């Protein structure tokens, strides 16, 4: 519904030429496209770990692995949506995108949120209403303001019960104009820590479907809440139920790569034609803003996730981090509610 009318982006001849050159295996080819110094052998002059330009939309192998982290290694196809073909991405630099997901690399999660907002404003409608539960992360409203989108707030957290306000959320969804956008944090809500339960997510997704709304999921802490799969529950549920959605992904926290600013924006579409056009429009937006995506962080992540042993090590370390955070929260709770409270009563 949201993405069906989107047309391909403005052609970028440099982008097309680089893809063709990268996949030309002729030993006598001469790539005169990208402005980078070459050595006497005509090869890229690599300065230690510095590599050549990536594609505008990001490293294909990285994007494949990032999609697997969000949607599961079987992709959405395992959830009865045929969208995740994992063939030959590693064997070729040619971007062969999953059939119903448009994925692009972003400047961490913040960049994914910005690109999603820019895409909504330019390619769907600058007048669409965007609903955000409060209190929330401080960058949402400025990011929406920056691209001219209107923010409407509703109550995410009930201070009297000190818990997530499901009733307020459902009322906001049910009363919103048809075709609105709703921003949700998929896990580890910032700043309240109050998340919907799986049952509540199910009600939310059903209400979104009834209202023909577009969910935008922000997953900045995946793996640090309940687990990698559990924290992606809402985004996967939307895909299973056939909703179009945008999913912003960050590797700053769960890979401790804050400085590399490595993230992804995934757009789940209804069919491959819409996904191809969405991807092309995002390619334009990235080209016009930052020209080319950073290489180093994405290659680190790809290197880890494509190696079974390193991937197992990463999951184990992530689990240890998650368990320690839970333990520290419990200790803080005990200190505040029992020890300090008891000492205060004694005085």
NORNORQUI-V825947 format. One line per field, one symbol per residue. ss: DSSP state (H for helix, E for strand, C for the rest). phi: phi as a letter, one per 20 degrees, with the letter a starting at -180 (. if undefined). Layout:
ss=???
phi=???
This chain:
ss=CCCCCCCCCCCCHHHHHHHHHHCCCCCCCCCCCCCCCECCCCCECCCCCCCCCCCCCCCHHHHHHHHHHHHCCCCHHHHCCCCCCCCCCCCCCCCCCCCCEEEEEEEHHHHHHHHHHHHHHHHHCCCCEEEEEECCCCHHHHHHHHCCCEEEEEECEECCCCEECHHHHHHHHHHCCCCCEEEEECCCCCCCCCCCCHHHHHHHHHHHHHCCCEEEEEECCCCCCCCHHHHCHHHHHHHHCCCCEEEEEECCCCCCCHHHCEEEEEEECCCHHHHHHHHHHHHHHHHHHCCCCCCHHHHHHHHHHCCHHHHHHHHHHHHHHHHHHHHHHHHHHHHHHHHHHHHHHHC
phi=.fdfefegffgcffffffffffeeeffdfcedeffbfcefemefeeelefdfgefgeofgffffffffffdnfemfffdmcfccedemffebeffdfgfccdccfcelfffffffffffffeddafdfedecfdfbgfeffgffggdneeeddceeceffelbgefffffffffefggnedcecefalgddemedffgffgfffffffffeledeceddecgndedqgfffegffffgffenefadceccdfefdldgfeldbbdddedebfffffffffffgfffgfecmbffdffffffggffedgffffffffffffffffffffffffffffedfffffffff
